[in-house]
Amino acid sequence: MNKGTHMTSNGRVARLTALALATGTLVAAGAGTASAATSTSKGAPLQYGQAVGSVLRLEINLPVALPGNLLPQHIVQDISLTDGTVSTLTSAVTGNALAALGSADSNIPVVSNLLAGYKSSADLKGDRKPAPGGLVHIDQNGLKLDVLPSTSLVNDPTTTLNGVLSASHSAVANIDLSVPGLSTALGPVISQLTSALGSSVGSAGSTSAPVAATVTNTLNTLSGQLPGAAAPVASAINQVSSTLSSTLNTLQGLPTALADTGSLLHIAKLNSDRSIVRAGDAVTATSSNALSDVQVLGGLVTVQALTSTATATAAGVAGKASAPTPSSQIVHVKVAGVADLILDKTGIHLGDALGNIIPGSVTDAVNGALSQLQGAISLLGISVQDGVGTSKVSADGRSAEAHASGAAIAINPLKAAAPLVRLSMVNSNALVAATPVTLVHTVGEPVTIDSTPMLPRTGANLPLTGAIATGLVGLAMVARRRRLAHLAD
């Protein structure tokens, strides 16, 4: 073989190798003379990643229509979403990233129309890194909010060996949604609460109703413990007394507070972040979402903070895939800005901090009062769906997934088929896969592409790769359906 022939052979092998690397699906196999030498080299792994996040879905079912039909009786609004995928499983290498503030499922026109233009979308076939917008303050038609810059970017997953392949971020701050005539639409709720609270809690200063009588008697018992009490005990008694008294007063004033409010929703901040990162043969997808200080119906219920994160890693090798199970969420809330409560799937409870400081000598009396107050709070029909985290990792290290289904709170004082208010919060999903590729080539003449591309030593071949791709698409659809089903509950 002369020098020119040898260079031509090497050039053909190089082109075949490049083809295999570019498509991520072919294995180059050489066929030549009996004396031709064969060798193997490691090619670019087949990789797939998806991360999806949603922060908040607000659903409101008003008992009667708003004056002037300002909004529908059934209101749905999604706020702050991220989504994106990366794939080299087929010759059509893909990568995309989306950051948006709403969705097409929302039906509050004043919100949807204003938020529709504030999104960032990146794609390998188009703009890979759109320029982020600046801070935008919106104050129109009862909606006030600050749109923070949304960002998205993608990089070629076949040439980015270490770094970010896809990422997106969306955020909103200081959201206030108010509706004129809301108290009129809440008329049946206000009437129901006035009647129910009047008979069980009583009016301000009254001790004829069961709750007011029990709380008043307990306050007198606590007051009797103060003379001669040590400073730490006296402080605890005063704190317990203050909580019992303020909770009773707030419950008594709930109907008036609702009648005076025009506020549907206040949110301090929403963040949705997702990324897909490559580190050699490993691909990691992460979805992180958070919100803080959500106040519904003028502060009737306040959610202080919620976060969720789902992370999954796969490297195509046994023992090198992971997906930590996301922690289930316990929702810390305040009812009417007074009672520090924990809502979980077992019911509504007073926070442990207060329970730990109750002096032993008055524990029974205080627990009796708390039980009465919790019974009265239950008239609001508050229930919770606790957040649940799940994960799955394949034994061969080729796939991993993690899902954090967000918590949900419902307020249903009328015990209607659809709750007055439902908040579905911070849903995160991450899914990844990686399959190693081995290139086999022969230095010799002629050089051809084997008719049955395969992955030597791993037992994988093109049909198997296709099955992996099909399975991952199925998993991706399951993750998306799980998210949409959760939002639609």
N, C-alpha and C positions, 0 to 999 in steps of 0.2 A: 504494500500500500504506500503510495507516494505521499508526500507532505500535503499536497492539495487535496487528495482524496481523504486523508485523515482529518483535515480541517473541515471538509464538507460533512463528514460523518459526525464530528463533534458539534458542528453547527446545527445539524438536524436534531441531534439529541437535545441540544440546548433549547431549540424551539419547542420540541415535544415537552420538555420539562417545564418550560414557561407556560405552555398550554395547560398542563396539569395544574400548575400553580394558579393560573388565572381563573380556570373554571372551578377548581376545588372539587371536581367530581371524577376526573380521569386519572388513571394510573398508567404511566408510559411503560411499555414492555418491548424490549428489543428482540428481534429474531434475525439471526444472521448465520455465519459459517459456524461449523462445529467448534472451531478454535476461538471463537469470539468470546471476550471477557464480559461478564455481567457484574453489576454493582447496584447497590440500593442507596437511596438517600431519602431523607425525611422531607416531605412536602408540607405545604400550608394545611393546617387542620381544617376540617369542615366545622363551622361554628354557627350557632344560632343564639340570639338573645332577644328577650322581650321584657319590657317593664312598663307597667300601667298603674296610674294612680288617680284617685279622685278624692277630693277633700270634703265636700259638703253637698248634700241634696236636701233642700227644704221643700216640704209638702204641707200645704195648708188646705183644710176642707172647711170652709165657712158654713155655718148653719143656714144663713140667708145671704142673698146677693148683696154686694156693696152698692151703695147709691150711685146711680149713673153708670152702672156696669164698668167701673174703672178697672176691675180685674175679674177674672172668672172665679166662681166659687171654689173650684178645685185648682189650686195653684201648685206648680212644680218648677223648681229652679235649681240647676246645678251651677256650682261656682268653683273654679280653679281645677283644671285637669291637666295631666301629662300622659303621653303615650309615645311608644316608639319601638322599632324592631331593627335588628341587623341579621343578615343571613348570607352565608356562602355555601349553602347546601345544594344549590343548583348553579348552573352557569350564569344565571341572571342574578348577580350579586346585588343585594339590596341593603338600604339603610335609610331610616327616616326618623324624625323626631317632631313631636307636636307639643306645644304649650298653649293652652286656651283657657278662657275664663268662664265659658259656658258651653252648653251643648244644644243640639237641635231638639232635644226632648223637652227643653224648658218652655213654659208657656206664659211667662210674665213678659209681655212685649217691651215694657219700659226698661227691663233689665237686659233681656236678650238682644234687643236692637242696639243698645248702647255698648254692650260688651262684645258684640260680634266681630268688630274690627280689631280688637286687641288680642292678637294671638301671634305666635311665631311658629313657622313650619319649615323644616329643613329636609332635604332629600338628596340622595346621591345623584339623581338624574337632573336636579335643578340647583337651587341655591343651597349650598351646604352650611352656610352660617349667616342667616339673615341678621341685619343690624338690629339690636334691641331698641325699642322705643323709649322715650323719656317718661318721667313721672307725669301722669295725667289725673287731674281732679275732675270728677263728674258731680254735678249738682243739678239734676233735672227731674221734674215730675215725681218728686218724693224719693228719689234715689240719690244718695250721696256715697261716694267711695273714692279711694285713691287707687288707680291702676298702677302697679309697680311694673318695671320693665320685664317683659317675658323674653326668654332666650331659648334658642335651639341650635344644635349643630350636629353634623355627622362627618365622619371620616371614612375613607376607603378601608374596609376590614381586611382586604387582601394585602395591603401595603403597610398598614399601621400595626406593627408587631407588638408595641407596648404603648398603651395610651387609651384615650377616650374614643370610642367608636360612635356613640350616639348619646346625647344628653339634652334635657329640656328642663325648664324652670318656669313656673307661673306663680304669681303672688298678688294678693289684693289686701288693702288695709282700710280700716275705718269705714266699714260698710254700714249704712243706715237706710232701711227701707220703711217708709211710713206711708200710710194710706188714709186719706180723709174719709170719714164715715165708718172707720173700722169698728168703733164702739157700737154703732147701730147694727152692723153685721154680727157682732158678738152678743147681741141682746139675749138670745136664748141661753147662752152660757152664763152670762151675768145673772140672769133671773134664777137659773138652777143653783148657782153657787150661793146666791143671797139666801135662798130658802134652806139649802142644806147646811150652810155654815151658821145660819141664824138658830136652827134647832139644836145643833150639836156643839158649836163653839160659843154662841151667844154674842151679844153686842158689846161694845167697849164698856168696861166697868161692871158688866153683869156677871153674876155668879150662879145664875139659875140654870144655865146650860151645862152639861157634863164636863166638857173640856175646860171651860173657864173656871168652873168650881174646883176641879182637880188641880189645875195649875195654880190657882190662888191659894189653896190649902198648902200646896207644896212650897210655894214662896214663903208662906208664914212659917212653915217648919224650918226652912233654911235660915230664915231671919233669926229664929230662936237659937240656932247653933253658933251665931256670930259672937255673942258675949264670951270673952275668955278664950276664944279659939286662937291657936297659934297663927302666925302670919301666913304660912303657906296654905293652911286649911281655910282661913278666912278669904284668901284670894280665890281659891277654888270655889268656895260657896258663892262668892259674888259673881264669878264668871258663869256658873251654872244658872244662877238666878237671872242674870242678864239675858242669857240665851232663851230660857223658858218664857220670860216676859216679852221679849221682842218678837219671838215666834208667834205667841198668842195674839199680840197686837197686829202683826202683819196678816195673819189669817183672817182676823176680823175685818181688816180693811181691803181684802182682795177684790171684792165686787166693785168697790169704788175706784180702785187702782185700774182695773180693766176698763171701766167706763170712761176713764180719763185718758187712756192711751190711744195713740194713733200709730204706734210703732209696731210693725210686724217683726223686725229683725235688726239686731246690731251685732257686728262681728269686728273684733279688734284687728285680726290678721289671719290670712290663709296662706299657706305655702304648699306647693306641690313640686317635688323634685324627682327626677329619674335619670339613670345613666346606665350605659352598657360599656364595660371597659375590658380591653384585652391585655393580658400579660403573657406573651408567648402563646403556649397552647391553651391557656386557661381563659375563659370568658366569664365575666361576672356582671349580673344585672341587679340593680338596686332601685327600689321605689320607696321614697320617704315622703310622708305627708303630715301636716300639722295644722291645727287651728287653735285660736285662743279667744277667750272671753266672748262666748256666743250668748246673747240675750234675746229671748223670745217673748213677744207680747208685752213689751214695756218692762222687761225684767222679771216676769212671772217665773221663768226658769232661766238660770244662767249656767252654762257649761264653761268651766274655768279653762281647761286645756285638754287637748287630745293629740296624740301622735301615733303613727304606726310606720314600721319599716319592714320591708321584705327584701331579702338578699339571697341570691343563688349563684353558685360557682360550679363550673364543669371544666375539666381538662382532658377528658377522654381516656383517663387512666384510673384504674381502681384505686380508691383511697384518696383521690385528688378532686373530689367533688363535695360540695357542702351546701346546705340550706338550713341555717338555724331557724328553728320554729319561732315565728313572731309571738311575742307575749300577748296573751288575751288582755283586753282592755277593761279596766274598771272606771266607770264614769263618775267623776267628782263634780257635783252640781250644788247650786244654791237655789232654794225655792224662795221666790220673792225677795232675794237678796239678803235673807236673814239666816235661815236654818242651814247649817253646814251638814250636808247629807251625802251618803254614798248610795248610788243607784246601781244595782247589779241584777242578775237574772233571778235572784231569790227575793228581791223586793227592795224596799226603801229603808235605810238605816241611818241613825245618827253617827257622825264620824267618831272613830275610836278615841281621838284626842280628848273629847269631852267626857266620854265614858270613863277614861282612865283617871280623871281628877275628881270624880264624885266621891265625897267623904263616905266611908263605909256606913256610918251611923244613919245616913239618910238615903242610902242607895235604893231601897224599896220605894220610898216616896217619889224620888226623882224618876225612877224607871216607870212608875205608874203614870206620871205626868207626860213623860216622853211617849209612852204608848198611846195616850189619848191624843197628843199632838200629831203623831204619825198617822193615826186613824183619820184625823181631820184632813191632813195633807193628802191622804189617799182619795179624798173627794175630787181632787184635780185629775184623777185617772192617769197618773204618771206611771209609765212602765218602761223597761229598758231591754234591749237585745244586746247582750254582752258581745264585745268583739272576740273573735276566735282566730287563732293562728294555726296554720297547717303547713307541713313541708314534706318533701319526698326527694330522695336521692337514689339514683340507680347504683347497683353494686359494682358495675364496671366503670363508674365515674364519668359516663357519657352524658348524663342529664341530671338536672336538679330543678326543683321548683319550690317556691314559698308563696303563701297567700295569707294576708292579714285582712280578714273581713271586718270592716269598721263597725263600731258600736252604733246603736240607734236608740233614740229616745222618742216616745210618743206621749202626747198630752191629750186626754180624751175625757173631759169632765161629763160629757153627755152620754158616755158609753155608746157612742154611735158606731156604725159599721166601719166607717173610716174616721181615724182620729182627727181632732181639731188641728193638731200640729204633729208632724213627724220630722225628725232630723236624722239623716243617715250620714255617718261621718267617717272620714279617713280610711279609705279602702286602698290596699297596696298589693300588687302582684308582681312576681319576678319569675322568669322561666329561661333556662339556658340549656345548651347542648354543645358537645364538642366530640368530634370523631377524628382520631389520628389518621394520617394518610402516608403511605410508604410508596415512593417512586422506584420502579425497577427499570433499568435501562442497560443496553448492551452496546459496547463500542465495536462496531463492525458494519458490514454491508450485507443486505439492505437493512434498514431500520423501519419498522412499521409500528402501528398502534395495535396492540392486542385487541381482538374482537370482543373479548369479555373482560372489560376493566374490573380489577379486583384490588382488594386491600390485603396484601400478603401478611401472614402471621396472625392477623386479627380475626380471620375467618369472614370478614365483611366483603361484600361485593356491591356492584351498582344497584341491584334490586334491593339489597339490604339498606343501602344509603337512601334509596327512594322511600323505603318503609320508615326509616328514621325521620326523613323530611315530612312524610305524611303524618306520622305520629306527633311530631312537633307542631305541625299546623293544627292538628286536632287539639293538642294541649293548649295552644294559643287561643283557639276558639273557645275552649272550656273556660280559660281564665277570663276571657272577655265576657262570656255569658254569665260567669259567676259574678263578675262586677256589675253587669247590667241587671241581673236578677236581684242582687243585693240592693241596688239603687231603687228597683221597682217595688220592693217589698213594702 
